[in-house]
C-alpha cells in the first residue's frame, strides 16, 4: 500500500505566525504531530509520503501515486480540507479523515469516504482491520481514552525538519479541570494520561538523532495535570539535557496553579523550559465563576505571571471576552491585566461555543447557538447570541486588539516583561540568530512605517542599556510584534474598509443572524 498523508494549509491567523517566518528563514511554525503519530500506527510494510501544505505544494502526481489518502486537520482548516479531499476523490483515491476538525465538529463531510474519529490509538486499528478485509465502514468512533504510554514514536522522519521553527512532542493528554468552554474534556478527558519517562527520553533522543537542535513544544493540554509524574519526568529530562549540553529550549501549556509550585517551576527551567502558555482568561471573577475556571479564582493573576517570569519562564497568556457575566468595563480591565502583567504574547479572543462543550449545550438549551465555529479564535467571530450588545462586544474587542498591539503599547509591554523576567540560562546570539537580528534591522528598523521604526530603535537602545543579557528575547518579541501588527491591522482594515471580502462577508452574515434571532 502507498499512503499519502496530507496536512492542509492553515490561513494567516494569530497562531500561523506567518509574518515571523521571513525573519527566521522557515516555512511553517509547527509540525503536524497528529498525522506523524497516525503514520507511526500504519502497517510497517506500507510506503508513506507526507505533504504538509504549509511547507510544500500538493501535486497531482503525488496524489496519483497513492492508493489511499489520510487527511488530518483542525476546524480552522475546514475549507482547505474540503478542496483537498475533493481533488483526491476526483483522482479516484479513497480519502480518510481524522483529527480535531472531524472529531469535534458535527458537520457533514461528503468529500471524505471514511471518518476515523477520536484518538487514533482507539479507532485506527479497527479501520485498518476492516480495510484489510475489504470492508471499511464510513465512521469509526470511540469514547475510549487509550493508554498513551503504548503510543509508538511519531514519524518525525517524514517531515522536512528544516522548514519548521519548532518541533512538537506530547507528554500527556487531558486536563483535570472542567472549564465550561473547553473541548479538551471531551476530546482527551479529565483524567490526564502520561507517557513513561523512558518513552519521552526516547522521543527526545529521536529528535536529537534526526539533527534537531532548537525549540521543542510539548503540546500537552496541561503539562502539570499530574504534577508528581511531571516532576519525575523533568528530573530525567534535566539529566538528559545536561549530558547533551542543552540542545533543546522547551515550552508548553499549563494551568495557572503552576505559579503556586516553585519546585515545579524550578524543575521546568532547569530542564530548559523558557516559556509556558497559561489560560488567564479574564480579570472578571464573575466570568471565571460562570465558566467554572475555579483554578484562576484563588490566585492573583498578575502576581502569578510575575512569579513565573521572575523565576525564568515567559508567560504567554490566553484571554477571553464575551462571557455572560462580563461587566461593561471588561475591555479596559483586560487591557490593564495584559499591560500590567507584562504578558507580551497575549492571545485575546471572543468566546465561542465549540460543539461538545458544556457551554455549547447550555447555549443550545437557551436557544442562543447560531452557527458553527470558524476555527480561528482571534477573527472576531461569535457563534452564539451574547448577553452584552453584539456591536459593543465587537467594537470593544477591536479596541482591545488595537490598544495592545499598537507599537507604543506593545513595546512598553516588552519593557515591562524584561523588567521582571530573569532567564535561568544566559543566551548569546549564535550565527543564525545574528542573521535573524540583521533581518529585524532591515524589516523593522529600515523598511517599517514611520513611528514603528522609532519604537524599534528605542527598544534596542533601552535593552542595550538596561537589559543587555535579555537581548535575544527582546529581538524575538519585536519579530512577534510585527506579526501581530500585520495581522490585526489587516483584520481591522478588513472589517472597516472591506479589503478582505471573505472576512467581511463572514462577519456580516453573523451580524445578520444575530439581528434575525434578536
Ligand atoms: C499544537 C497545537 C497547535 C499548533 C498547530 C501545529 C500544527 N502544525 O498544526 C498551533 C499552536 C499553531 C495551534 C493553533 C491553533 N489551535 Co491548536 N492545538 C495544538 C494542540 C495543543 C496539540 C496538537 C497536537 O499535536 N496534539 C498531539 C496529537 C498526537 O494529537 P492530535 O493532533 O489530536 O491527533 C490525534 C487524534 O486527533 C487523531 N488524529 C489526528 N490527525 C489525524 C488524521 C487521521 C487521518 C486520523 C485517522 C486520525 C488523526 O489521532 C491522533 C492520535 O490519537 C491541540 C490540543 C491537543 N491536545 O491536541 C490544540 C488544538 C488542536 N488546537 C485547537 C485550536 C482551536 C487552535 C487555534 C484556533 C487556537 C486556539 N488554541 O484556540 C489555533 C488554530 C490554528 C491557527 N493557525 O489559527 C483546538 C482544535 C479544536 C478543533 N476542533 O479544531 C485544539 C484541540 C485545542 C483545544 N482546546 O480545543 N494549535
Boltz pocket constraint, residues with backbone or C-beta under 6 A from the ligand:
constraints:
  - pocket:
      binder: B
      contacts: [[A, 10], [A, 11], [A, 13], [A, 14], [A, 15], [A, 16], [A, 29], [A, 30], [A, 31], [A, 32], [A, 33], [A, 34], [A, 35], [A, 37], [A, 38], [A, 70], [A, 71], [A, 72], [A, 73], [A, 74], [A, 75], [A, 76], [A, 96], [A, 97], [A, 98], [A, 99], [A, 100], [A, 101], [A, 103], [A, 104], [A, 105], [A, 116], [A, 117], [A, 118], [A, 119], [A, 120], [A, 121], [A, 124], [A, 168], [A, 170], [A, 172], [A, 173], [A, 182], [A, 183], [A, 184], [A, 187], [A, 188], [A, 219], [A, 220], [A, 221], [A, 375], [A, 376], [A, 377]]
      max_distance: 6.0
